Amino acid sequence: MFLFGAIRAEVEPVPGQAGWYQLTGKRIERWTMEVNETFGDLERCGVKIDYKAQIKGIQDRDPEIALRDPRFNRQNDPDGDSSFGVYTDKETTWMLLAVNQAESVLFRFLCPHEAGEEGDEYDPIEDYRIEPKPAKKAKPTSKAAPARKRAKALA
């Protein structure tokens, strides 16, 4: 799997389930730096990365993802090429995830909170949708028109 991009999403611990996190739905951002390098920088600053974290909706819903995707099947290597992890920075807990090009397109479309280098704007909806041309509106007719026609016909 070629992982060219990354996303960062706000998560929170699942109550009563150690090691499990869930998306908050508050912030999802396109991440413009290499995931493995980001983790290295964070660890050098003393931030602890949970490489074995599990995310509700990913590991618990689709066994194929949890089994075959190296980002989620515990083959994620903190000493090598890490592509997934959870960490807390400034009281916000984040999931950082390397994504492939197709996944990146979905996130570019869906991410309302864009973060990145200057000039790296997130894609407008027009890049992903073609709106149908509005249908021509029929001219409104009054209810009096048929009555006038009958009156003319009778005259």
Phi, psi and omega in degrees: 000125179269116183253104186260336184235191178203156172229154175234128182231141178287132178230169175217153179298145174279125181303129176077007180231093182300135178085354180256141179230159176225149177294140177275337184079003183274314185218128171227129184229145171285133183253126188263358180256161177296130183300312182299319178293321178299314179298319178299315178298317180297316181295324177295335178270003177091010179277133179273130179255130175264096181282345182257012179302153176235141185247127176302137179094344177249291183288336185261351184256323185234102182301332179296319179295310182297331182274317191254340183275117184298343177288337187234358185258025176070013172267359178300118189257106179296338179266354182237244185256085182285135181236002182202142175185163178237137180211162178246130180224122180053047176068011174245133178264132185236146166257127175247127189223125172287139182230155176276179186295321180293317177297322179299320178299315179299317180289326177298325179283320188272338188284111178279339182249096186271134174230142179171188180286158182302136181087354180265083183271153179276156193291138176286155182300332180298337178287347186237355184222146169240114182281138176293148177292140181297141179290148177291135180278137176288147178292134179291141177247145178270157179289341181283338183301312180297325180294322179293320179299318179295319180297319178294321182293324181283337184284000000 
